[in-house]
Amino acid sequence: MKIVCPRCGGSGIVTAERAAIELSGTRTGTGLVHEPCDTCAENGWLLDVAGFV
């Protein structure tokens, strides 16, 4: 049985917030970046997973 990955919704990509600090100045900031999903290894499916509620 395979189910759609609950973390990325089957897209294989997740959005994460990252922070940056400039060491030579006083600027800091945050931003959103797209990363490969590490839960489903970028394929969008979880294999051999079953759950009953």
C-alpha angles and dihedrals in degrees: 000000000000130000134192112268109261093209100057100017092236097303096106090225129093130192117232133181115236130189126213131194123193107224097199095049143024100264122119130169149162131223144170120255133183116236135178112264110254093194097066099021091245096295097102097232136092110213126214093007121136131172136176125202 
